[in-house]
Amino acid sequence: MDALERLSTVEDLRRLMGRYVRYADHQRRQDLASLFTPDGTFTPHKPDGSVWLRMRGREEIAATVGAGGGPGVTLIHHLFSDEIDVDSATGARGRELSGVLNTTARTAESA
């Protein structure tokens, strides 16, 4: 794999992460889960680096990722930086530093 192929793969992965946060913010759970392979895993970490959750497979990912949202909740994901290592044409590893702002709409009753 030459440098141009590696850079193209890194950019494709960045765009994939962009779709991920768009789907998450708009509570498109099935679209988000479709970004993973059928047996894919998703393991988000806490700020201290410890594992927050472990999910396996599209169904579990869709059910778990969407659990934080709901009526009146707005999720806003921010991607800050990434570390992507392309190992080969079929393998890459990476980390994405991100944050989520979780807000709840105020109603007349809660004001």
Phi and psi in degrees as a GROMACS rama.xvg file:
@    title "Ramachandran Plot"
@    xaxis  label "Phi"
@    yaxis  label "Psi"
@TYPE xy
-88.5408  175.754  ASP-2
-61.7441  -39.7357  ALA-3
-65.8944  -41.8548  LEU-4
-63.2186  -40.0935  GLU-5
-64.4138  -45.5343  ARG-6
-64.0543  -38.653  LEU-7
-63.2474  -41.0839  SER-8
-65.015  -42.5905  THR-9
-60.2116  -43.9131  VAL-10
-65.2065  -40.13  GLU-11
-59.0137  -41.009  ASP-12
-68.8056  -35.7843  LEU-13
-64.089  -41.526  ARG-14
-65.2843  -37.7689  ARG-15
-59.8626  -43.7221  LEU-16
-64.3909  -35.2837  MET-17
-61.3668  -42.6448  GLY-18
-64.1126  -40.6596  ARG-19
-56.021  -51.1326  TYR-20
-69.1852  -33.3286  VAL-21
-63.8581  -46.4165  ARG-22
-64.0943  -40.2176  TYR-23
-64.2313  -45.3239  ALA-24
-64.294  -30.9155  ASP-25
-99.4156  12.6386  HIS-26
53.3769  41.1245  GLN-27
-94.6903  72.7184  ARG-28
-59.5982  -45.2113  ARG-29
-68.3408  -38.7746  GLN-30
-63.1901  -42.264  ASP-31
-60.5506  -48.3889  LEU-32
-63.1354  -30.5358  ALA-33
-68.1823  -13.5036  SER-34
-72.8541  -15.6576  LEU-35
-98.1488  155.165  PHE-36
-67.4301  159.272  THR-37
-53.3755  -34.5848  PRO-38
-105.271  18.9772  ASP-39
-62.4955  158.21  GLY-40
-119.961  152.217  THR-41
-137.871  121.729  PHE-42
-130.347  86.8178  THR-43
-72.0955  153.284  PRO-44
-118.393  154.181  HIS-45
-77.3475  166.184  LYS-46
-55.4475  -28.5954  PRO-47
-82.7699  1.01295  ASP-48
93.98  -8.96731  GLY-49
-76.9433  156.804  SER-50
-70.4549  130.555  VAL-51
-90.8409  -50.6217  TRP-52
-145.071  156.498  LEU-53
-127.458  124.82  ARG-54
-126.039  143.86  MET-55
-134.462  129.946  ARG-56
86.1798  152.034  GLY-57
-60.0716  -40.7361  ARG-58
-62.9183  -46.1766  GLU-59
-67.5796  -38.3075  GLU-60
-62.7381  -47.5978  ILE-61
-61.1044  -42.813  ALA-62
-69.0857  -40.3613  ALA-63
-80.1811  -44.836  THR-64
-63.1771  -36.7562  VAL-65
-78.4846  -8.56889  GLY-66
-67.1126  -24.0154  ALA-67
-79.5246  -17.3894  GLY-68
-91.601  -161.558  GLY-69
143.562  -178.96  GLY-70
-57.7916  133.153  PRO-71
79.3639  -2.83834  GLY-72
-102.373  131.195  VAL-73
-113.354  124.612  THR-74
-103.986  134.527  LEU-75
-131.022  107.782  ILE-76
-90.5984  141.925  HIS-77
-125.949  128.694  HIS-78
-100.212  124.375  LEU-79
-99.5587  -45.7889  PHE-80
-159.601  159.946  SER-81
-136.612  156.67  ASP-82
-129.709  107.983  GLU-83
-120.79  123.641  ILE-84
-112.329  117.049  ASP-85
-92.8352  112.952  VAL-86
-84.8373  -33.7366  ASP-87
-165.129  -176.746  SER-88
-66.201  -16.7046  ALA-89
-121.278  6.41015  THR-90
-145.067  135.741  GLY-91
-150.065  154.22  ALA-92
-130.509  151.254  ARG-93
-165.101  167.214  GLY-94
-136.113  141.788  ARG-95
-124.673  123.216  GLU-96
-84.9146  121.556  LEU-97
-145.001  168.194  SER-98
-142.13  156.225  GLY-99
-128.065  126.869  VAL-100
-97.7213  124.167  LEU-101
-116.477  113.432  ASN-102
-122.247  152.557  THR-103
-117.657  131.637  THR-104
-65.4683  138.702  ALA-105
-88.7102  136.993  ARG-106
-107.466  171.856  THR-107
-61.1062  -33.1372  ALA-108
-71.3634  -30.3137  GLU-109
-94.7078  -4.55699  SER-110
